[in-house]
Amino acid sequence: MIQTINNEQLAQGIGKVGVVIVDVRQPEEYAARHIPGAVLAPHTDIEVHLGDLPRDQDLYVHCEMGGRSRYVCEALEASGFTRVFNVVPGMSGWRGVVEKGLPAGWK
């Protein structure tokens, strides 16, 4: 069963050992504004990124409003991930620090 957390809980997880923030929006959305340290894994290509995500850490999965992230959470759980959290409302309600640009080496 997918667990849901809010943006305040997401903010508390930033920088914590054992927490990975996963941004499943499209690269253009990520480049315009993203949470520092968030891993970019677009929902349309999530199968490609499964091997890049740790199975032994909490994955805080977010998008703009919670729909795409829920889809990805379902895909992660179907692939055997057990520490998956859907962040709602995601970037539409995010008031914390943001950065711009794509991850180094992103193509």
Secondary structure, 3 states (H helix, E strand, C coil): CCEEECHHHHHHHCCCCCEEEEECCCHHHHHHCECCCCEECCHHHHHHHHHHCCCCCEEEEECCCCHHHHHHHHHHHHCCCCCEEEECCHHHHCCCCCECCCCCCCC
